[in-house]
């Protein structure tokens, strides 16, 4: 456009500048609309009702959008779609992780081991690491096919990450 302006093609240079600005504005508007549509689709898909422990034995049913890290979620025996990343505290679960890994074989998830079992003295809590403890982690977007509980305890999972911080989003 500078060269066209130097050669006295002012109208042509200004027309190219105008068309370029209109094209850029239209492209940005389209990208913004697609981002909002995708965000709304993901948010609408992850709205589920989950049962959360609000005390030792008290439970409350809330929407999955209200989950925060630290909540303890009851995993129903019939399974569920996992709305967040959570680590199993009790019981076992069979998870379909094909949407993450591509494998068609369901994976058995076991509870996080209790560091106090078999210890003679106080042990420091090991930090939770998703890579090291992935056998115990229920990932966002996967589906639980079946659960199994032991010694009368229901299957419980501790919420680790929600929303944009989870592995799927």
C-alpha positions, 0 to 999 in steps of 0.5 A: 500500500505504501508503494501504491501511495508513492505511485499516486494510486491513493484510491487503490491503496485506500480500497485495499486497506479498507477491504483488509480491515473489514476482512480482519474484523469479520474473521475476528467476529466469526472466531469469537462466535465459534469460541462462545458456541464451543464454550456453551456446548461444553458447559451444557454437556457437563451439567449433571446432578451429583451427590456430595458429602456435607459431613461424615454421613450427610449428603446433598445433591448439587449440580456439577458446576458447583463442585470445587476441589476438596468435595467428596462425591458419591459415585453411584453403583450404576455409573455416571459421566465424570464431570471433573477429575477426581481420585477414588477414596473407597471402592473400585470403578470400571471406567470407559476412557476411550474418549481420552486414550482411544482404547476400547477396553474399560479400565479398573480404577482402584482406591488411593492407598492409605499411607497409614496402613502398616506404618508404625509411626506418623508418615507425611502425606505424599502429594497427589500426582496425576501421572503417578496416581492415574490408576486411582484417578477418574478423569473428566469426560470419561464414563463410569460403567460400574462400581463395586464397594467393600465392607459396606462403604459406598464408592467415594471420590475426592474432587481434584480439578474442575472446569478448565483445569481438568485434563479433558477441557 
